[in-house]
C-alpha cells in the first residue's frame, strides 16, 4: 500500500478554521468533545440503552455535566450490516429529542443521511448534520444548502450493509479518502454552501480494513483533509470517531463495552494529530484525558 503523506514528523499543526454550526460558531483552541447519543435498539456498543426518550434525555444531561461540548443524536444504527430504519420511525426517535435538548445551549448534531430527516431536524433546531454518505444521496445538498447549519462530510466505501464484507481495497487509503472529501466539499461549495460550514471525517471503520487502513488514517490524520488554497490540510476541521470501534478491539482483544481505555488513547492520538472534534461514548474520561494532553501541549509551547 503506497502512502503519500507529509506530516510523519507531527510538526506543530495550526488551529483549524472556526466552524459555523447553526446557532454557534465553534473555535478549536482545543479539541471539542462530541457525546454520542444513540437512540436505537441495535447500535454496536450501546444499542437499546437509550432507546426510551427519558433514558436518552438523562444520558444527554449526564454527558453535558461530564463536559460534552456537543451532542450527536442518532436514530439509525450504521454499524456494519445494520438494516435501514423507516423514515417515520427515525423521525419519532430523533425530532422530539432535538426539540427538548435545544435549551441545553450546546450544538446539537443529527447523525443521518436521509434528506427528509435533515429538513425536519433543522426545523426542530439542529445545528449540525453529520452524514455518513457525505451528502451524496439525491436531495441531501438541497436539504441543507439554505440553512446555517454545520455539515460533517464523511468518507465511506460501500454502504453499511456491505462495507465490511470481504476486504476493502485501496492503493493509497489516505490519498483516496482525501480525494473523496475534496470532491464532496467541491460539490457542496459549488451548490452554494459556505466553506466555513464544512467539517470532514475520514470514516474510521466505514469500509476500511480493521488495522491496515484505520491506523494509516489515524497516523496521517492531517493528510486526510481537503487541501486549501494554498495547500493547507487544516482548512477544514476534522472530526474523528473511533470510540469503541473494532479497530480498537483488534489490537486489544476486548469487546466493545470494554474498550474505554483504548477509545481514550485513540482520542488523544487524534488530538495530537490535529482533530478538531472527537466523537465519543465516554465523555468524562475523554475530557479528563484531553485536559492532561492539553497541559502537556501548552507546556511544550512555552518551553
Secondary structure, 3 states (H helix, E strand, C coil): CCCCCCCCCCCCCCCCCCEEECCEEECCCCCEEEEEEECCCCCCCCCCCCCCHHHHHHHHHHHHHCCCCEEEEECCCCCCCCCCCCHHHHHHHHHHHHHHHHHHCCEEEEECCCHHHHHHHHHHCCCEEEECCCCCCCCHHHHHHCCCCEEEEECCCCCCCCCCCCCCCCCCHHHHHHHHHHHHHHHHHHCCCCHHHEEEECCCCCCCCCCHHHHHHHHCHHHHCCCCCCCCHHHCEEEECCCCCHHHHHHHCCCHHHCHHHHHHHHHHHHHCCCCEEEECCHHHHHHHHHHHHHHHHHHHHC
